[in-house]
Amino acid sequence: MINLDYIRNKMLQTINFFKNEVVFTLALSLAIITSFFSTPKVEYIDFKVLTTFQKESLPLPISWS
């Protein structure tokens, strides 16, 4: 059986989230709109930079001695 109160509550939570997060909502909306105008290409991704970022974000081992 479908609990309509649960669905209504979740919908209201989602709407309130998008109302409170205006910058996120605007960025997401614009990203979705622009995705219809241009298709992404693999050439746009710079894998050298991505691997550098990944290497720099790895935690270093800490010795407590």
PDB file of N, CA, C, O and CB in Angstrom:
ATOM      1  N   MET A   1       0.834  -1.183   0.000  1.00  0.00           N
ATOM      2  CA  MET A   1       0.000   0.000   0.000  1.00  0.00           C
ATOM      3  C   MET A   1       0.882   1.251   0.000  1.00  0.00           C
ATOM      4  O   MET A   1       1.895   1.291   0.698  1.00  0.00           O
ATOM      5  CB  MET A   1      -0.951  -0.004   1.216  1.00  0.00           C
ATOM      6  N   ILE A   2       0.516   2.240  -0.754  1.00  0.00           N
ATOM      7  CA  ILE A   2       1.293   3.469  -0.877  1.00  0.00           C
ATOM      8  C   ILE A   2       0.881   4.423   0.239  1.00  0.00           C
ATOM      9  O   ILE A   2      -0.301   4.705   0.435  1.00  0.00           O
ATOM     10  CB  ILE A   2       1.090   4.127  -2.278  1.00  0.00           C
ATOM     11  N   ASN A   3       1.881   4.909   0.961  1.00  0.00           N
ATOM     12  CA  ASN A   3       1.633   5.858   2.032  1.00  0.00           C
ATOM     13  C   ASN A   3       1.722   7.268   1.459  1.00  0.00           C
ATOM     14  O   ASN A   3       2.818   7.773   1.216  1.00  0.00           O
ATOM     15  CB  ASN A   3       2.640   5.662   3.204  1.00  0.00           C
ATOM     16  N   LEU A   4       0.572   7.904   1.244  1.00  0.00           N
ATOM     17  CA  LEU A   4       0.539   9.215   0.607  1.00  0.00           C
ATOM     18  C   LEU A   4       1.119  10.308   1.497  1.00  0.00           C
ATOM     19  O   LEU A   4       1.679  11.281   0.992  1.00  0.00           O
ATOM     20  CB  LEU A   4      -0.880   9.567   0.227  1.00  0.00           C
ATOM     21  N   ASP A   5       0.993  10.163   2.804  1.00  0.00           N
ATOM     22  CA  ASP A   5       1.571  11.156   3.709  1.00  0.00           C
ATOM     23  C   ASP A   5       3.091  11.157   3.612  1.00  0.00           C
ATOM     24  O   ASP A   5       3.721  12.214   3.660  1.00  0.00           O
ATOM     25  CB  ASP A   5       1.134  10.885   5.155  1.00  0.00           C
ATOM     26  N   TYR A   6       3.669   9.986   3.476  1.00  0.00           N
ATOM     27  CA  TYR A   6       5.125   9.876   3.338  1.00  0.00           C
ATOM     28  C   TYR A   6       5.587  10.550   2.047  1.00  0.00           C
ATOM     29  O   TYR A   6       6.570  11.291   2.043  1.00  0.00           O
ATOM     30  CB  TYR A   6       5.566   8.391   3.357  1.00  0.00           C
ATOM     31  N   ILE A   7       4.877  10.290   0.960  1.00  0.00           N
ATOM     32  CA  ILE A   7       5.242  10.884  -0.331  1.00  0.00           C
ATOM     33  C   ILE A   7       5.080  12.397  -0.289  1.00  0.00           C
ATOM     34  O   ILE A   7       5.942  13.124  -0.784  1.00  0.00           O
ATOM     35  CB  ILE A   7       4.382  10.290  -1.464  1.00  0.00           C
ATOM     36  N   ARG A   8       3.985  12.883   0.298  1.00  0.00           N
ATOM     37  CA  ARG A   8       3.765  14.315   0.419  1.00  0.00           C
ATOM     38  C   ARG A   8       4.851  14.970   1.268  1.00  0.00           C
ATOM     39  O   ARG A   8       5.331  16.054   0.938  1.00  0.00           O
ATOM     40  CB  ARG A   8       2.391  14.589   1.018  1.00  0.00           C
ATOM     41  N   ASN A   9       5.235  14.319   2.351  1.00  0.00           N
ATOM     42  CA  ASN A   9       6.283  14.842   3.228  1.00  0.00           C
ATOM     43  C   ASN A   9       7.623  14.926   2.493  1.00  0.00           C
ATOM     44  O   ASN A   9       8.332  15.926   2.608  1.00  0.00           O
ATOM     45  CB  ASN A   9       6.421  13.960   4.480  1.00  0.00           C
ATOM     46  N   LYS A  10       7.963  13.899   1.755  1.00  0.00           N
ATOM     47  CA  LYS A  10       9.220  13.900   1.000  1.00  0.00           C
ATOM     48  C   LYS A  10       9.212  14.965  -0.092  1.00  0.00           C
ATOM     49  O   LYS A  10      10.230  15.615  -0.330  1.00  0.00           O
ATOM     50  CB  LYS A  10       9.471  12.522   0.382  1.00  0.00           C
ATOM     51  N   MET A  11       8.073  15.149  -0.756  1.00  0.00           N
ATOM     52  CA  MET A  11       7.976  16.181  -1.783  1.00  0.00           C
ATOM     53  C   MET A  11       8.144  17.574  -1.173  1.00  0.00           C
ATOM     54  O   MET A  11       8.825  18.423  -1.749  1.00  0.00           O
ATOM     55  CB  MET A  11       6.630  16.081  -2.515  1.00  0.00           C
ATOM     56  N   LEU A  12       7.532  17.811  -0.022  1.00  0.00           N
ATOM     57  CA  LEU A  12       7.676  19.102   0.644  1.00  0.00           C
ATOM     58  C   LEU A  12       9.114  19.333   1.103  1.00  0.00           C
ATOM     59  O   LEU A  12       9.615  20.455   1.025  1.00  0.00           O
ATOM     60  CB  LEU A  12       6.724  19.190   1.836  1.00  0.00           C
ATOM     61  N   GLN A  13       9.779  18.283   1.579  1.00  0.00           N
ATOM     62  CA  GLN A  13      11.190  18.409   1.975  1.00  0.00           C
ATOM     63  C   GLN A  13      12.054  18.762   0.768  1.00  0.00           C
ATOM     64  O   GLN A  13      12.951  19.599   0.866  1.00  0.00           O
ATOM     65  CB  GLN A  13      11.694  17.098   2.625  1.00  0.00           C
ATOM     66  N   THR A  14      11.785  18.128  -0.359  1.00  0.00           N
ATOM     67  CA  THR A  14      12.553  18.400  -1.573  1.00  0.00           C
ATOM     68  C   THR A  14      12.324  19.828  -2.062  1.00  0.00           C
ATOM     69  O   THR A  14      13.272  20.519  -2.437  1.00  0.00           O
ATOM     70  CB  THR A  14      12.178  17.402  -2.674  1.00  0.00           C
ATOM     71  N   ILE A  15      11.082  20.264  -2.057  1.00  0.00           N
ATOM     72  CA  ILE A  15      10.771  21.632  -2.479  1.00  0.00           C
ATOM     73  C   ILE A  15      11.422  22.644  -1.555  1.00  0.00           C
ATOM     74  O   ILE A  15      11.975  23.641  -2.018  1.00  0.00           O
ATOM     75  CB  ILE A  15       9.257  21.855  -2.516  1.00  0.00           C
ATOM     76  N   ASN A  16      11.363  22.399  -0.255  1.00  0.00           N
ATOM     77  CA  ASN A  16      11.993  23.314   0.705  1.00  0.00           C
ATOM     78  C   ASN A  16      13.502  23.349   0.530  1.00  0.00           C
ATOM     79  O   ASN A  16      14.122  24.402   0.678  1.00  0.00           O
ATOM     80  CB  ASN A  16      11.647  22.907   2.137  1.00  0.00           C
ATOM     81  N   PHE A  17      14.097  22.202   0.216  1.00  0.00           N
ATOM     82  CA  PHE A  17      15.540  22.172  -0.021  1.00  0.00           C
ATOM     83  C   PHE A  17      15.907  23.067  -1.196  1.00  0.00           C
ATOM     84  O   PHE A  17      16.838  23.867  -1.103  1.00  0.00           O
ATOM     85  CB  PHE A  17      16.018  20.734  -0.280  1.00  0.00           C
ATOM     86  N   PHE A  18      15.177  22.936  -2.304  1.00  0.00           N
ATOM     87  CA  PHE A  18      15.486  23.738  -3.483  1.00  0.00           C
ATOM     88  C   PHE A  18      15.191  25.217  -3.257  1.00  0.00           C
ATOM     89  O   PHE A  18      15.862  26.070  -3.839  1.00  0.00           O
ATOM     90  CB  PHE A  18      14.700  23.231  -4.679  1.00  0.00           C
ATOM     91  N   LYS A  19      14.199  25.542  -2.424  1.00  0.00           N
ATOM     92  CA  LYS A  19      13.927  26.932  -2.082  1.00  0.00           C
ATOM     93  C   LYS A  19      15.052  27.518  -1.235  1.00  0.00           C
ATOM     94  O   LYS A  19      15.425  28.678  -1.412  1.00  0.00           O
ATOM     95  CB  LYS A  19      12.593  27.046  -1.342  1.00  0.00           C
ATOM     96  N   ASN A  20      15.588  26.727  -0.323  1.00  0.00           N
ATOM     97  CA  ASN A  20      16.651  27.212   0.563  1.00  0.00           C
ATOM     98  C   ASN A  20      17.997  27.299  -0.136  1.00  0.00           C
ATOM     99  O   ASN A  20      18.809  28.162   0.198  1.00  0.00           O
ATOM    100  CB  ASN A  20      16.769  26.314   1.771  1.00  0.00           C
ATOM    101  N   GLU A  21      18.246  26.432  -1.085  1.00  0.00           N
ATOM    102  CA  GLU A  21      19.522  26.388  -1.802  1.00  0.00           C
ATOM    103  C   GLU A  21      19.354  27.028  -3.181  1.00  0.00           C
ATOM    104  O   GLU A  21      19.311  26.338  -4.199  1.00  0.00           O
ATOM    105  CB  GLU A  21      20.035  24.922  -1.935  1.00  0.00           C
ATOM    106  N   VAL A  22      19.261  28.333  -3.193  1.00  0.00           N
ATOM    107  CA  VAL A  22      18.961  29.061  -4.431  1.00  0.00           C
ATOM    108  C   VAL A  22      20.113  28.952  -5.434  1.00  0.00           C
ATOM    109  O   VAL A  22      19.883  28.740  -6.625  1.00  0.00           O
ATOM    110  CB  VAL A  22      18.672  30.539  -4.123  1.00  0.00           C
ATOM    111  N   VAL A  23      21.342  29.096  -4.957  1.00  0.00           N
ATOM    112  CA  VAL A  23      22.491  29.047  -5.862  1.00  0.00           C
ATOM    113  C   VAL A  23      22.616  27.659  -6.491  1.00  0.00           C
ATOM    114  O   VAL A  23      22.870  27.535  -7.689  1.00  0.00           O
ATOM    115  CB  VAL A  23      23.790  29.414  -5.111  1.00  0.00           C
ATOM    116  N   PHE A  24      22.437  26.627  -5.682  1.00  0.00           N
ATOM    117  CA  PHE A  24      22.493  25.259  -6.207  1.00  0.00           C
ATOM    118  C   PHE A  24      21.397  25.023  -7.237  1.00  0.00           C
ATOM    119  O   PHE A  24      21.640  24.432  -8.289  1.00  0.00           O
ATOM    120  CB  PHE A  24      22.369  24.242  -5.067  1.00  0.00           C
ATOM    121  N   THR A  25      20.174  25.493  -6.925  1.00  0.00           N
ATOM    122  CA  THR A  25      19.047  25.314  -7.842  1.00  0.00           C
ATOM    123  C   THR A  25      19.299  26.025  -9.159  1.00  0.00           C
ATOM    124  O   THR A  25      19.036  25.472 -10.226  1.00  0.00           O
ATOM    125  CB  THR A  25      17.753  25.829  -7.209  1.00  0.00           C
ATOM    126  N   LEU A  26      19.804  27.238  -9.091  1.00  0.00           N
ATOM    127  CA  LEU A  26      20.094  27.992 -10.308  1.00  0.00           C
ATOM    128  C   LEU A  26      21.197  27.314 -11.125  1.00  0.00           C
ATOM    129  O   LEU A  26      21.074  27.185 -12.343  1.00  0.00           O
ATOM    130  CB  LEU A  26      20.502  29.432  -9.957  1.00  0.00           C
ATOM    131  N   ALA A  27      22.268  26.884 -10.464  1.00  0.00           N
ATOM    132  CA  ALA A  27      23.365  26.225 -11.176  1.00  0.00           C
ATOM    133  C   ALA A  27      22.899  24.914 -11.815  1.00  0.00           C
ATOM    134  O   ALA A  27      23.256  24.614 -12.954  1.00  0.00           O
ATOM    135  CB  ALA A  27      24.539  25.958 -10.218  1.00  0.00           C
ATOM    136  N   LEU A  28      22.113  24.146 -11.087  1.00  0.00           N
ATOM    137  CA  LEU A  28      21.610  22.884 -11.628  1.00  0.00           C
ATOM    138  C   LEU A  28      20.695  23.125 -12.823  1.00  0.00           C
ATOM    139  O   LEU A  28      20.783  22.425 -13.832  1.00  0.00           O
ATOM    140  CB  LEU A  28      20.863  22.098 -10.546  1.00  0.00           C
ATOM    141  N   SER A  29      19.818  24.117 -12.706  1.00  0.00           N
ATOM    142  CA  SER A  29      18.905  24.428 -13.810  1.00  0.00           C
ATOM    143  C   SER A  29      19.672  24.862 -15.052  1.00  0.00           C
ATOM    144  O   SER A  29      19.383  24.407 -16.159  1.00  0.00           O
ATOM    145  CB  SER A  29      17.918  25.525 -13.396  1.00  0.00           C
ATOM    146  N   LEU A  30      20.646  25.740 -14.866  1.00  0.00           N
ATOM    147  CA  LEU A  30      21.428  26.201 -16.018  1.00  0.00           C
ATOM    148  C   LEU A  30      22.266  25.071 -16.620  1.00  0.00           C
ATOM    149  O   LEU A  30      22.441  25.014 -17.837  1.00  0.00           O
ATOM    150  CB  LEU A  30      22.338  27.361 -15.607  1.00  0.00           C
ATOM    151  N   ALA A  31      22.777  24.183 -15.790  1.00  0.00           N
ATOM    152  CA  ALA A  31      23.551  23.047 -16.310  1.00  0.00           C
ATOM    153  C   ALA A  31      22.666  22.124 -17.148  1.00  0.00           C
ATOM    154  O   ALA A  31      23.092  21.622 -18.188  1.00  0.00           O
ATOM    155  CB  ALA A  31      24.195  22.255 -15.149  1.00  0.00           C
ATOM    156  N   ILE A  32      21.452  21.908 -16.697  1.00  0.00           N
ATOM    157  CA  ILE A  32      20.534  21.052 -17.457  1.00  0.00           C
ATOM    158  C   ILE A  32      20.153  21.721 -18.771  1.00  0.00           C
ATOM    159  O   ILE A  32      20.097  21.064 -19.810  1.00  0.00           O
ATOM    160  CB  ILE A  32      19.269  20.737 -16.631  1.00  0.00           C
ATOM    161  N   ILE A  33      19.890  23.021 -18.730  1.00  0.00           N
ATOM    162  CA  ILE A  33      19.509  23.739 -19.951  1.00  0.00           C
ATOM    163  C   ILE A  33      20.653  23.741 -20.964  1.00  0.00           C
ATOM    164  O   ILE A  33      20.428  23.485 -22.147  1.00  0.00           O
ATOM    165  CB  ILE A  33      19.096  25.186 -19.617  1.00  0.00           C
ATOM    166  N   THR A  34      21.878  24.027 -20.516  1.00  0.00           N
ATOM    167  CA  THR A  34      23.000  24.083 -21.453  1.00  0.00           C
ATOM    168  C   THR A  34      23.386  22.710 -21.981  1.00  0.00           C
ATOM    169  O   THR A  34      24.028  22.614 -23.027  1.00  0.00           O
ATOM    170  CB  THR A  34      24.195  24.723 -20.789  1.00  0.00           C
ATOM    171  N   SER A  35      23.009  21.649 -21.281  1.00  0.00           N
ATOM    172  CA  SER A  35      23.331  20.315 -21.785  1.00  0.00           C
ATOM    173  C   SER A  35      22.569  19.989 -23.068  1.00  0.00           C
ATOM    174  O   SER A  35      22.968  19.091 -23.810  1.00  0.00           O
ATOM    175  CB  SER A  35      23.023  19.270 -20.725  1.00  0.00           C
ATOM    176  N   PHE A  36      21.482  20.705 -23.335  1.00  0.00           N
ATOM    177  CA  PHE A  36      20.739  20.487 -24.567  1.00  0.00           C
ATOM    178  C   PHE A  36      21.367  21.200 -25.767  1.00  0.00           C
ATOM    179  O   PHE A  36      21.092  20.845 -26.913  1.00  0.00           O
ATOM    180  CB  PHE A  36      19.312  20.948 -24.390  1.00  0.00           C
ATOM    181  N   PHE A  37      22.209  22.201 -25.507  1.00  0.00           N
ATOM    182  CA  PHE A  37      22.802  22.982 -26.588  1.00  0.00           C
ATOM    183  C   PHE A  37      24.152  22.451 -27.054  1.00  0.00           C
ATOM    184  O   PHE A  37      24.496  22.595 -28.227  1.00  0.00           O
ATOM    185  CB  PHE A  37      22.955  24.402 -26.152  1.00  0.00           C
ATOM    186  N   SER A  38      24.906  21.850 -26.176  1.00  0.00           N
ATOM    187  CA  SER A  38      26.212  21.325 -26.576  1.00  0.00           C
ATOM    188  C   SER A  38      26.421  19.958 -25.941  1.00  0.00           C
ATOM    189  O   SER A  38      26.059  19.721 -24.788  1.00  0.00           O
ATOM    190  CB  SER A  38      27.354  22.297 -26.171  1.00  0.00           C
ATOM    191  N   THR A  39      27.014  19.068 -26.725  1.00  0.00           N
ATOM    192  CA  THR A  39      27.298  17.737 -26.211  1.00  0.00           C
ATOM    193  C   THR A  39      28.730  17.682 -25.709  1.00  0.00           C
ATOM    194  O   THR A  39      29.626  18.235 -26.348  1.00  0.00           O
ATOM    195  CB  THR A  39      27.056  16.665 -27.292  1.00  0.00           C
ATOM    196  N   PRO A  40      28.964  17.030 -24.588  1.00  0.00           N
ATOM    197  CA  PRO A  40      30.332  16.950 -24.073  1.00  0.00           C
ATOM    198  C   PRO A  40      31.205  16.047 -24.936  1.00  0.00           C
ATOM    199  O   PRO A  40      30.720  15.086 -25.533  1.00  0.00           O
ATOM    200  CB  PRO A  40      30.327  16.444 -22.635  1.00  0.00           C
ATOM    201  N   LYS A  41      32.483  16.361 -24.995  1.00  0.00           N
ATOM    202  CA  LYS A  41      33.440  15.562 -25.747  1.00  0.00           C
ATOM    203  C   LYS A  41      34.574  15.138 -24.820  1.00  0.00           C
ATOM    204  O   LYS A  41      34.893  15.827 -23.851  1.00  0.00           O
ATOM    205  CB  LYS A  41      33.986  16.350 -26.966  1.00  0.00           C
ATOM    206  N   VAL A  42      35.171  14.008 -25.130  1.00  0.00           N
ATOM    207  CA  VAL A  42      36.271  13.504 -24.314  1.00  0.00           C
ATOM    208  C   VAL A  42      37.482  14.429 -24.410  1.00  0.00           C
ATOM    209  O   VAL A  42      38.297  14.482 -23.489  1.00  0.00           O
ATOM    210  CB  VAL A  42      36.653  12.082 -24.746  1.00  0.00           C
ATOM    211  N   GLU A  43      37.602  15.147 -25.505  1.00  0.00           N
ATOM    212  CA  GLU A  43      38.752  16.039 -25.690  1.00  0.00           C
ATOM    213  C   GLU A  43      38.743  17.186 -24.680  1.00  0.00           C
ATOM    214  O   GLU A  43      39.786  17.793 -24.436  1.00  0.00           O
ATOM    215  CB  GLU A  43      38.761  16.602 -27.115  1.00  0.00           C
ATOM    216  N   TYR A  44      37.597  17.492 -24.093  1.00  0.00           N
ATOM    217  CA  TYR A  44      37.510  18.578 -23.122  1.00  0.00           C
ATOM    218  C   TYR A  44      38.176  18.221 -21.796  1.00  0.00           C
ATOM    219  O   TYR A  44      38.540  19.113 -21.030  1.00  0.00           O
ATOM    220  CB  TYR A  44      36.059  18.943 -22.884  1.00  0.00           C
ATOM    221  N   ILE A  45      38.336  16.946 -21.521  1.00  0.00           N
ATOM    222  CA  ILE A  45      38.875  16.497 -20.235  1.00  0.00           C
ATOM    223  C   ILE A  45      40.398  16.435 -20.319  1.00  0.00           C
ATOM    224  O   ILE A  45      40.961  15.796 -21.208  1.00  0.00           O
ATOM    225  CB  ILE A  45      38.289  15.108 -19.839  1.00  0.00           C
ATOM    226  N   ASP A  46      41.044  17.103 -19.387  1.00  0.00           N
ATOM    227  CA  ASP A  46      42.503  17.066 -19.307  1.00  0.00           C
ATOM    228  C   ASP A  46      42.881  16.057 -18.217  1.00  0.00           C
ATOM    229  O   ASP A  46      42.876  16.382 -17.029  1.00  0.00           O
ATOM    230  CB  ASP A  46      43.103  18.499 -19.001  1.00  0.00           C
ATOM    231  N   PHE A  47      43.207  14.835 -18.634  1.00  0.00           N
ATOM    232  CA  PHE A  47      43.458  13.764 -17.688  1.00  0.00           C
ATOM    233  C   PHE A  47      44.737  13.993 -16.888  1.00  0.00           C
ATOM    234  O   PHE A  47      44.853  13.502 -15.765  1.00  0.00           O
ATOM    235  CB  PHE A  47      43.533  12.443 -18.415  1.00  0.00           C
ATOM    236  N   LYS A  48      45.691  14.721 -17.438  1.00  0.00           N
ATOM    237  CA  LYS A  48      46.920  15.019 -16.702  1.00  0.00           C
ATOM    238  C   LYS A  48      46.610  15.862 -15.463  1.00  0.00           C
ATOM    239  O   LYS A  48      47.148  15.609 -14.385  1.00  0.00           O
ATOM    240  CB  LYS A  48      47.932  15.754 -17.612  1.00  0.00           C
ATOM    241  N   VAL A  49      45.752  16.849 -15.619  1.00  0.00           N
ATOM    242  CA  VAL A  49      45.370  17.695 -14.491  1.00  0.00           C
ATOM    243  C   VAL A  49      44.563  16.895 -13.473  1.00  0.00           C
ATOM    244  O   VAL A  49      44.757  17.052 -12.268  1.00  0.00           O
ATOM    245  CB  VAL A  49      44.562  18.911 -14.976  1.00  0.00           C
ATOM    246  N   LEU A  50      43.663  16.042 -13.949  1.00  0.00           N
ATOM    247  CA  LEU A  50      42.856  15.241 -13.034  1.00  0.00           C
ATOM    248  C   LEU A  50      43.716  14.296 -12.198  1.00  0.00           C
ATOM    249  O   LEU A  50      43.477  14.135 -11.001  1.00  0.00           O
ATOM    250  CB  LEU A  50      41.819  14.446 -13.811  1.00  0.00           C
ATOM    251  N   THR A  51      44.707  13.674 -12.819  1.00  0.00           N
ATOM    252  CA  THR A  51      45.567  12.780 -12.051  1.00  0.00           C
ATOM    253  C   THR A  51      46.423  13.562 -11.065  1.00  0.00           C
ATOM    254  O   THR A  51      46.718  13.066  -9.977  1.00  0.00           O
ATOM    255  CB  THR A  51      46.457  11.960 -12.985  1.00  0.00           C
ATOM    256  N   THR A  52      46.830  14.787 -11.431  1.00  0.00           N
ATOM    257  CA  THR A  52      47.585  15.617 -10.496  1.00  0.00           C
ATOM    258  C   THR A  52      46.729  15.967  -9.289  1.00  0.00           C
ATOM    259  O   THR A  52      47.198  15.885  -8.153  1.00  0.00           O
ATOM    260  CB  THR A  52      48.084  16.898 -11.186  1.00  0.00           C
ATOM    261  N   PHE A  53      45.489  16.352  -9.519  1.00  0.00           N
ATOM    262  CA  PHE A  53      44.582  16.659  -8.411  1.00  0.00           C
ATOM    263  C   PHE A  53      44.356  15.440  -7.534  1.00  0.00           C
ATOM    264  O   PHE A  53      44.291  15.553  -6.309  1.00  0.00           O
ATOM    265  CB  PHE A  53      43.245  17.175  -8.941  1.00  0.00           C
ATOM    266  N   GLN A  54      44.235  14.278  -8.155  1.00  0.00           N
ATOM    267  CA  GLN A  54      43.986  13.073  -7.389  1.00  0.00           C
ATOM    268  C   GLN A  54      45.205  12.726  -6.535  1.00  0.00           C
ATOM    269  O   GLN A  54      45.054  12.316  -5.384  1.00  0.00           O
ATOM    270  CB  GLN A  54      43.631  11.907  -8.322  1.00  0.00           C
ATOM    271  N   LYS A  55      46.404  12.886  -7.082  1.00  0.00           N
ATOM    272  CA  LYS A  55      47.611  12.590  -6.324  1.00  0.00           C
ATOM    273  C   LYS A  55      47.775  13.547  -5.154  1.00  0.00           C
ATOM    274  O   LYS A  55      48.220  13.148  -4.078  1.00  0.00           O
ATOM    275  CB  LYS A  55      48.833  12.655  -7.228  1.00  0.00           C
ATOM    276  N   GLU A  56      47.416  14.811  -5.361  1.00  0.00           N
ATOM    277  CA  GLU A  56      47.572  15.800  -4.300  1.00  0.00           C
ATOM    278  C   GLU A  56      46.521  15.661  -3.211  1.00  0.00           C
ATOM    279  O   GLU A  56      46.734  16.120  -2.089  1.00  0.00           O
ATOM    280  CB  GLU A  56      47.514  17.186  -4.880  1.00  0.00           C
ATOM    281  N   SER A  57      45.402  15.042  -3.517  1.00  0.00           N
ATOM    282  CA  SER A  57      44.340  14.931  -2.522  1.00  0.00           C
ATOM    283  C   SER A  57      44.473  13.680  -1.661  1.00  0.00           C
ATOM    284  O   SER A  57      43.733  13.520  -0.690  1.00  0.00           O
ATOM    285  CB  SER A  57      42.995  14.935  -3.205  1.00  0.00           C
ATOM    286  N   LEU A  58      45.401  12.795  -2.000  1.00  0.00           N
ATOM    287  CA  LEU A  58      45.575  11.590  -1.195  1.00  0.00           C
ATOM    288  C   LEU A  58      46.178  11.957   0.150  1.00  0.00           C
ATOM    289  O   LEU A  58      47.123  12.745   0.206  1.00  0.00           O
ATOM    290  CB  LEU A  58      46.463  10.561  -1.927  1.00  0.00           C
ATOM    291  N   PRO A  59      45.648  11.397   1.242  1.00  0.00           N
ATOM    292  CA  PRO A  59      46.213  11.713   2.562  1.00  0.00           C
ATOM    293  C   PRO A  59      47.595  11.097   2.743  1.00  0.00           C
ATOM    294  O   PRO A  59      47.858   9.979   2.301  1.00  0.00           O
ATOM    295  CB  PRO A  59      45.280  11.223   3.670  1.00  0.00           C
ATOM    296  N   LEU A  60      48.449  11.833   3.386  1.00  0.00           N
ATOM    297  CA  LEU A  60      49.789  11.336   3.669  1.00  0.00           C
ATOM    298  C   LEU A  60      49.796  10.599   4.990  1.00  0.00           C
ATOM    299  O   LEU A  60      49.065  10.982   5.903  1.00  0.00           O
ATOM    300  CB  LEU A  60      50.808  12.482   3.688  1.00  0.00           C
ATOM    301  N   PRO A  61      50.604   9.548   5.124  1.00  0.00           N
ATOM    302  CA  PRO A  61      50.662   8.838   6.399  1.00  0.00           C
ATOM    303  C   PRO A  61      51.294   9.723   7.475  1.00  0.00           C
ATOM    304  O   PRO A  61      52.282  10.414   7.225  1.00  0.00           O
ATOM    305  CB  PRO A  61      51.456   7.525   6.250  1.00  0.00           C
ATOM    306  N   ILE A  62      50.719   9.692   8.651  1.00  0.00           N
ATOM    307  CA  ILE A  62      51.204  10.510   9.769  1.00  0.00           C
ATOM    308  C   ILE A  62      51.808   9.585  10.808  1.00  0.00           C
ATOM    309  O   ILE A  62      51.180   8.612  11.226  1.00  0.00           O
ATOM    310  CB  ILE A  62      50.056  11.376  10.391  1.00  0.00           C
ATOM    311  N   SER A  63      53.022   9.890  11.220  1.00  0.00           N
ATOM    312  CA  SER A  63      53.625   9.087  12.290  1.00  0.00           C
ATOM    313  C   SER A  63      53.522   9.880  13.596  1.00  0.00           C
ATOM    314  O   SER A  63      53.812  11.076  13.635  1.00  0.00           O
ATOM    315  CB  SER A  63      55.129   8.725  11.960  1.00  0.00           C
ATOM    316  N   TRP A  64      53.113   9.207  14.639  1.00  0.00           N
ATOM    317  CA  TRP A  64      52.894   9.855  15.929  1.00  0.00           C
ATOM    318  C   TRP A  64      54.070   9.683  16.865  1.00  0.00           C
ATOM    319  O   TRP A  64      53.942   9.954  18.059  1.00  0.00           O
ATOM    320  CB  TRP A  64      51.650   9.313  16.579  1.00  0.00           C
ATOM    321  N   SER A  65      55.210   9.241  16.365  1.00  0.00           N
ATOM    322  CA  SER A  65      56.339   8.997  17.260  1.00  0.00           C
ATOM    323  C   SER A  65      57.142  10.245  17.532  1.00  0.00           C
ATOM    324  O   SER A  65      58.126  10.197  18.271  1.00  0.00           O
ATOM    325  CB  SER A  65      57.236   7.944  16.687  1.00  0.00           C
TER     326      SER A  65
END
